[in-house]
Amino acid sequence: MLHKEWLIIIIITFITISTWVAFDILHTRSQVEIPQTLQEIIEPISPDFNISSIESP
């Protein structure tokens, strides 16, 4: 193959992979939704400990 043919193949491959990655990123961004029930479940836990319950025998 000539150098020109290799260059054309490389350019077409680069465009194909770039388009594929761009559409995959857009597809992933549009599907990220957290349901309301899951948001309630993943609320942060209070870091305060009840020391008296730990010390009691």
Backbone atoms as SQL, in Angstrom:
CREATE TABLE atoms (id INTEGER PRIMARY KEY, chain TEXT, resi INTEGER, resn TEXT, atom TEXT, x REAL, y REAL, z REAL);
INSERT INTO atoms VALUES
  (1, 'A', 1, 'MET', 'N', 0.839, -1.182, 0.000),
  (2, 'A', 1, 'MET', 'CA', 0.000, 0.000, 0.000),
  (3, 'A', 1, 'MET', 'C', 0.881, 1.242, 0.000),
  (4, 'A', 2, 'LEU', 'N', 0.383, 2.250, -0.611),
  (5, 'A', 2, 'LEU', 'CA', 1.097, 3.512, -0.638),
  (6, 'A', 2, 'LEU', 'C', 0.897, 4.272, 0.672),
  (7, 'A', 3, 'HIS', 'N', 1.753, 5.239, 0.895),
  (8, 'A', 3, 'HIS', 'CA', 1.644, 6.057, 2.117),
  (9, 'A', 3, 'HIS', 'C', 0.330, 6.829, 2.143),
  (10, 'A', 4, 'LYS', 'N', -0.155, 7.232, 0.995),
  (11, 'A', 4, 'LYS', 'CA', -1.402, 7.989, 0.926),
  (12, 'A', 4, 'LYS', 'C', -2.581, 7.105, 1.349),
  (13, 'A', 5, 'GLU', 'N', -2.566, 5.852, 0.955),
  (14, 'A', 5, 'GLU', 'CA', -3.641, 4.935, 1.338),
  (15, 'A', 5, 'GLU', 'C', -3.637, 4.679, 2.843),
  (16, 'A', 6, 'TRP', 'N', -2.441, 4.526, 3.418),
  (17, 'A', 6, 'TRP', 'CA', -2.333, 4.347, 4.865),
  (18, 'A', 6, 'TRP', 'C', -2.855, 5.572, 5.604),
  (19, 'A', 7, 'LEU', 'N', -2.544, 6.744, 5.090),
  (20, 'A', 7, 'LEU', 'CA', -2.994, 7.977, 5.728),
  (21, 'A', 7, 'LEU', 'C', -4.519, 8.066, 5.700),
  (22, 'A', 8, 'ILE', 'N', -5.126, 7.703, 4.600),
  (23, 'A', 8, 'ILE', 'CA', -6.589, 7.728, 4.492),
  (24, 'A', 8, 'ILE', 'C', -7.204, 6.738, 5.481),
  (25, 'A', 9, 'ILE', 'N', -6.631, 5.542, 5.569),
  (26, 'A', 9, 'ILE', 'CA', -7.148, 4.541, 6.512),
  (27, 'A', 9, 'ILE', 'C', -7.013, 5.025, 7.948),
  (28, 'A', 10, 'ILE', 'N', -5.901, 5.631, 8.286),
  (29, 'A', 10, 'ILE', 'CA', -5.684, 6.146, 9.642),
  (30, 'A', 10, 'ILE', 'C', -6.665, 7.272, 9.960),
  (31, 'A', 11, 'ILE', 'N', -6.896, 8.160, 9.019),
  (32, 'A', 11, 'ILE', 'CA', -7.825, 9.273, 9.247),
  (33, 'A', 11, 'ILE', 'C', -9.245, 8.757, 9.433),
  (34, 'A', 12, 'ILE', 'N', -9.678, 7.830, 8.607),
  (35, 'A', 12, 'ILE', 'CA', -11.027, 7.274, 8.730),
  (36, 'A', 12, 'ILE', 'C', -11.176, 6.524, 10.058),
  (37, 'A', 13, 'THR', 'N', -10.167, 5.792, 10.461),
  (38, 'A', 13, 'THR', 'CA', -10.202, 5.082, 11.739),
  (39, 'A', 13, 'THR', 'C', -10.269, 6.060, 12.902),
  (40, 'A', 14, 'PHE', 'N', -9.492, 7.123, 12.852),
  (41, 'A', 14, 'PHE', 'CA', -9.512, 8.132, 13.912),
  (42, 'A', 14, 'PHE', 'C', -10.886, 8.799, 14.015),
  (43, 'A', 15, 'ILE', 'N', -11.471, 9.147, 12.884),
  (44, 'A', 15, 'ILE', 'CA', -12.801, 9.776, 12.890),
  (45, 'A', 15, 'ILE', 'C', -13.842, 8.811, 13.452),
  (46, 'A', 16, 'THR', 'N', -13.761, 7.547, 13.077),
  (47, 'A', 16, 'THR', 'CA', -14.713, 6.551, 13.565),
  (48, 'A', 16, 'THR', 'C', -14.608, 6.376, 15.072),
  (49, 'A', 17, 'ILE', 'N', -13.402, 6.236, 15.573),
  (50, 'A', 17, 'ILE', 'CA', -13.213, 6.043, 17.018),
  (51, 'A', 17, 'ILE', 'C', -13.612, 7.296, 17.790),
  (52, 'A', 18, 'SER', 'N', -13.274, 8.472, 17.277),
  (53, 'A', 18, 'SER', 'CA', -13.646, 9.725, 17.951),
  (54, 'A', 18, 'SER', 'C', -15.160, 9.879, 18.018),
  (55, 'A', 19, 'THR', 'N', -15.842, 9.564, 16.932),
  (56, 'A', 19, 'THR', 'CA', -17.309, 9.655, 16.905),
  (57, 'A', 19, 'THR', 'C', -17.921, 8.652, 17.878),
  (58, 'A', 20, 'TRP', 'N', -17.382, 7.454, 17.904),
  (59, 'A', 20, 'TRP', 'CA', -17.868, 6.417, 18.793),
  (60, 'A', 20, 'TRP', 'C', -17.734, 6.848, 20.252),
  (61, 'A', 21, 'VAL', 'N', -16.593, 7.380, 20.626),
  (62, 'A', 21, 'VAL', 'CA', -16.369, 7.825, 22.003),
  (63, 'A', 21, 'VAL', 'C', -17.301, 8.990, 22.346),
  (64, 'A', 22, 'ALA', 'N', -17.461, 9.938, 21.438),
  (65, 'A', 22, 'ALA', 'CA', -18.332, 11.095, 21.693),
  (66, 'A', 22, 'ALA', 'C', -19.774, 10.653, 21.909),
  (67, 'A', 23, 'PHE', 'N', -20.282, 9.767, 21.061),
  (68, 'A', 23, 'PHE', 'CA', -21.659, 9.298, 21.228),
  (69, 'A', 23, 'PHE', 'C', -21.816, 8.463, 22.490),
  (70, 'A', 24, 'ASP', 'N', -20.803, 7.704, 22.858),
  (71, 'A', 24, 'ASP', 'CA', -20.868, 6.918, 24.087),
  (72, 'A', 24, 'ASP', 'C', -20.925, 7.834, 25.310),
  (73, 'A', 25, 'ILE', 'N', -20.147, 8.903, 25.310),
  (74, 'A', 25, 'ILE', 'CA', -20.176, 9.863, 26.418),
  (75, 'A', 25, 'ILE', 'C', -21.537, 10.546, 26.496),
  (76, 'A', 26, 'LEU', 'N', -22.067, 10.974, 25.370),
  (77, 'A', 26, 'LEU', 'CA', -23.383, 11.611, 25.363),
  (78, 'A', 26, 'LEU', 'C', -24.467, 10.647, 25.827),
  (79, 'A', 27, 'HIS', 'N', -24.380, 9.407, 25.411),
  (80, 'A', 27, 'HIS', 'CA', -25.358, 8.402, 25.802),
  (81, 'A', 27, 'HIS', 'C', -25.306, 8.151, 27.315),
  (82, 'A', 28, 'THR', 'N', -24.111, 8.087, 27.864),
  (83, 'A', 28, 'THR', 'CA', -23.943, 7.850, 29.296),
  (84, 'A', 28, 'THR', 'C', -24.437, 9.042, 30.109),
  (85, 'A', 29, 'ARG', 'N', -24.156, 10.245, 29.663),
  (86, 'A', 29, 'ARG', 'CA', -24.595, 11.444, 30.390),
  (87, 'A', 29, 'ARG', 'C', -26.108, 11.544, 30.451),
  (88, 'A', 30, 'SER', 'N', -26.781, 11.172, 29.388),
  (89, 'A', 30, 'SER', 'CA', -28.230, 11.333, 29.335),
  (90, 'A', 30, 'SER', 'C', -28.964, 10.291, 30.161),
  (91, 'A', 31, 'GLN', 'N', -28.309, 9.201, 30.552),
  (92, 'A', 31, 'GLN', 'CA', -28.987, 8.143, 31.289),
  (93, 'A', 31, 'GLN', 'C', -28.750, 8.179, 32.789),
  (94, 'A', 32, 'VAL', 'N', -27.985, 9.113, 33.291),
  (95, 'A', 32, 'VAL', 'CA', -27.681, 9.140, 34.721),
  (96, 'A', 32, 'VAL', 'C', -28.794, 9.864, 35.463),
  (97, 'A', 33, 'GLU', 'N', -29.622, 9.070, 36.138),
  (98, 'A', 33, 'GLU', 'CA', -30.679, 9.614, 36.984),
  (99, 'A', 33, 'GLU', 'C', -30.753, 8.756, 38.239),
  (100, 'A', 34, 'ILE', 'N', -30.809, 9.391, 39.389),
  (101, 'A', 34, 'ILE', 'CA', -30.911, 8.667, 40.651),
  (102, 'A', 34, 'ILE', 'C', -32.361, 8.745, 41.111),
  (103, 'A', 35, 'PRO', 'N', -33.014, 7.616, 41.288),
  (104, 'A', 35, 'PRO', 'CA', -34.406, 7.625, 41.747),
  (105, 'A', 35, 'PRO', 'C', -34.532, 8.242, 43.140),
  (106, 'A', 36, 'GLN', 'N', -35.691, 8.759, 43.447),
  (107, 'A', 36, 'GLN', 'CA', -35.931, 9.437, 44.725),
  (108, 'A', 36, 'GLN', 'C', -35.716, 8.493, 45.900),
  (109, 'A', 37, 'THR', 'N', -36.143, 7.242, 45.781),
  (110, 'A', 37, 'THR', 'CA', -35.972, 6.293, 46.892),
  (111, 'A', 37, 'THR', 'C', -34.496, 6.025, 47.164),
  (112, 'A', 38, 'LEU', 'N', -33.693, 5.955, 46.133),
  (113, 'A', 38, 'LEU', 'CA', -32.260, 5.735, 46.317),
  (114, 'A', 38, 'LEU', 'C', -31.599, 6.961, 46.937),
  (115, 'A', 39, 'GLN', 'N', -32.038, 8.145, 46.580),
  (116, 'A', 39, 'GLN', 'CA', -31.490, 9.359, 47.179),
  (117, 'A', 39, 'GLN', 'C', -31.760, 9.396, 48.673),
  (118, 'A', 40, 'GLU', 'N', -32.916, 8.910, 49.081),
  (119, 'A', 40, 'GLU', 'CA', -33.239, 8.880, 50.512),
  (120, 'A', 40, 'GLU', 'C', -32.380, 7.854, 51.240),
  (121, 'A', 41, 'ILE', 'N', -32.071, 6.749, 50.581),
  (122, 'A', 41, 'ILE', 'CA', -31.287, 5.696, 51.217),
  (123, 'A', 41, 'ILE', 'C', -29.833, 6.108, 51.394),
  (124, 'A', 42, 'ILE', 'N', -29.284, 6.862, 50.450),
  (125, 'A', 42, 'ILE', 'CA', -27.852, 7.173, 50.492),
  (126, 'A', 42, 'ILE', 'C', -27.534, 8.494, 51.201),
  (127, 'A', 43, 'GLU', 'N', -28.436, 8.954, 52.035),
  (128, 'A', 43, 'GLU', 'CA', -28.147, 10.155, 52.812),
  (129, 'A', 43, 'GLU', 'C', -26.971, 9.874, 53.744),
  (130, 'A', 44, 'PRO', 'N', -26.153, 10.875, 54.037),
  (131, 'A', 44, 'PRO', 'CA', -24.975, 10.639, 54.881),
  (132, 'A', 44, 'PRO', 'C', -25.358, 10.223, 56.304),
  (133, 'A', 45, 'ILE', 'N', -24.524, 9.391, 56.879),
  (134, 'A', 45, 'ILE', 'CA', -24.715, 8.936, 58.264),
  (135, 'A', 45, 'ILE', 'C', -24.055, 9.948, 59.199),
  (136, 'A', 46, 'SER', 'N', -24.691, 10.172, 60.310),
  (137, 'A', 46, 'SER', 'CA', -24.146, 11.109, 61.292),
  (138, 'A', 46, 'SER', 'C', -22.853, 10.545, 61.885),
  (139, 'A', 47, 'PRO', 'N', -21.798, 11.331, 61.947),
  (140, 'A', 47, 'PRO', 'CA', -20.531, 10.824, 62.478),
  (141, 'A', 47, 'PRO', 'C', -20.453, 10.852, 64.008),
  (142, 'A', 48, 'ASP', 'N', -21.499, 11.313, 64.678),
  (143, 'A', 48, 'ASP', 'CA', -21.493, 11.407, 66.136),
  (144, 'A', 48, 'ASP', 'C', -21.822, 10.034, 66.740),
  (145, 'A', 49, 'PHE', 'N', -20.965, 9.580, 67.650),
  (146, 'A', 49, 'PHE', 'CA', -21.165, 8.296, 68.313),
  (147, 'A', 49, 'PHE', 'C', -21.741, 8.512, 69.698),
  (148, 'A', 50, 'ASN', 'N', -22.531, 7.543, 70.115),
  (149, 'A', 50, 'ASN', 'CA', -23.055, 7.553, 71.477),
  (150, 'A', 50, 'ASN', 'C', -22.041, 6.805, 72.349),
  (151, 'A', 51, 'ILE', 'N', -21.165, 7.548, 72.984),
  (152, 'A', 51, 'ILE', 'CA', -20.084, 6.979, 73.759),
  (153, 'A', 51, 'ILE', 'C', -20.597, 6.180, 74.956),
  (154, 'A', 52, 'SER', 'N', -21.677, 6.605, 75.560),
  (155, 'A', 52, 'SER', 'CA', -22.201, 5.904, 76.732),
  (156, 'A', 52, 'SER', 'C', -22.651, 4.493, 76.392),
  (157, 'A', 53, 'SER', 'N', -23.198, 4.261, 75.228),
  (158, 'A', 53, 'SER', 'CA', -23.609, 2.907, 74.852),
  (159, 'A', 53, 'SER', 'C', -22.411, 2.004, 74.564),
  (160, 'A', 54, 'ILE', 'N', -21.298, 2.564, 74.143),
  (161, 'A', 54, 'ILE', 'CA', -20.102, 1.785, 73.886),
  (162, 'A', 54, 'ILE', 'C', -19.435, 1.407, 75.222),
  (163, 'A', 55, 'GLU', 'N', -19.454, 2.311, 76.191),
  (164, 'A', 55, 'GLU', 'CA', -18.777, 2.078, 77.465),
  (165, 'A', 55, 'GLU', 'C', -19.555, 1.193, 78.419),
  (166, 'A', 56, 'SER', 'N', -20.851, 1.065, 78.247),
  (167, 'A', 56, 'SER', 'CA', -21.648, 0.256, 79.179),
  (168, 'A', 56, 'SER', 'C', -21.370, -1.223, 78.960),
  (169, 'A', 57, 'PRO', 'N', -21.339, -2.021, 80.070),
  (170, 'A', 57, 'PRO', 'CA', -21.003, -3.447, 79.955),
  (171, 'A', 57, 'PRO', 'C', -22.112, -4.274, 79.407);
